[in-house]
Amino acid sequence: MANVGAMLTALGDPTRQAIVERLSHGPLAVGQLAGALPVSRPAVSQHLRVLKDVGLVFDRQEGTRRLYQVDPDGLAQLRAHLDAFWARSLAAFADRTRELGTVDTIVEAVRREVVVEVGQAAAFEIFTADMTSWWPADHHIGSAPIREIVVEPRVGGRWFTRHEDGTETDTGVVTTWQPSDLFAVTWQIGSDWKFHSDFATSVTVQFLPEGPERTRVVLEHAGLEAYAQEGAAMREMFESEGAWTATLAAYAARAHR
């Protein structure tokens, strides 16, 4: 696995940043890169060697030319590293908001649970990896129907929806990932039903085994005081039958198929 620290160090050089930016549009030869940058061809080759060594770039021979391109695996590792910082920061923000709140401003969490007749590992897998199959079709903020709902299986992973028109809408990011036992995500949809990068409540789902083929699934949506003066109204909405209650009922129906 590439060293993310080495990647960040390599990208500390503005020329290397410019090279990666140009390569993100497609493969290029050294001469093409040098023609677009205020450095010599040998200097570009040296920068490419550094980027290749840290796993951000790879090369391939095409006829008489050697083409360089961005390594998607390296970028994915770098993104996961940075996403994890963001996820932890959002979670810390939500925790600090609750700490600073007074008794009058704390909004009680919404808690729902359901028992499914499948084992703990299967219950977790259906909830996280197969959300598309059971999430209510009208529960989304996009302009087109849901095509796929994705929870990336790692801390810092995105929770988002792909729509039938090709667009994507974010819901939050993964803050805890303990397969079979527990996962937590931020819920970053405001009272205007739009995603906000600087807003976060939290959704935690526990999977408690009650037997080899029986699991109690407990969902808690907390941090609702982040909605400020609209916190009580939003809690009432999340408490309604059509919100988390209906969502867990749809999940249970899928688990029992």
C-alpha angles and dihedrals in degrees: 000000000000120000106250091199090058090049092053091047091051091050090052087085112085093216092055090048089053091049093052091047091053093045090052086073093056145298118316137180123238092255092053091051093046091051090058098043133066092238134085125265092250089052091051089051090053092050090048090052090055092048091048093049092055093047101252097110137030133185138217136188117248112179107303094341132081111217126202126207140169115275105233092200091056092048090048090055091048092049092048089052093051093041089055090057089050093048093050091046092053092047091049089048091053092047092048091049089056092046093053094046122101125228088265095054101043110103116207115245121251111241126191132167140184135184118228127192096232132090123272096257092048092047090054093046094050092048097048109024099032101040091127091067096059112018108114108263094227095050101095140094099221130109093238135044121280118272098171140353115211131196106183105222101237142066105279092025119139125252104206147141128238112208131211091252091059096256125126130216123195124224101177146294134276113260099171128028118181107153115229092004114053147341133182132196137180118250104213101174112120129214087269088063093243130119115256121192091204097049128078142173120168136242118196123186122192126193110207116187116226095173141336091290103021129080133177110217114202121191124190124185107196141166092057090149084080085081086067112197090005093055097101093047092048091049090052089051093049089047092055122107092248095057127055092345092059091041093055091044089056090048092050091049090054092047091053095052 
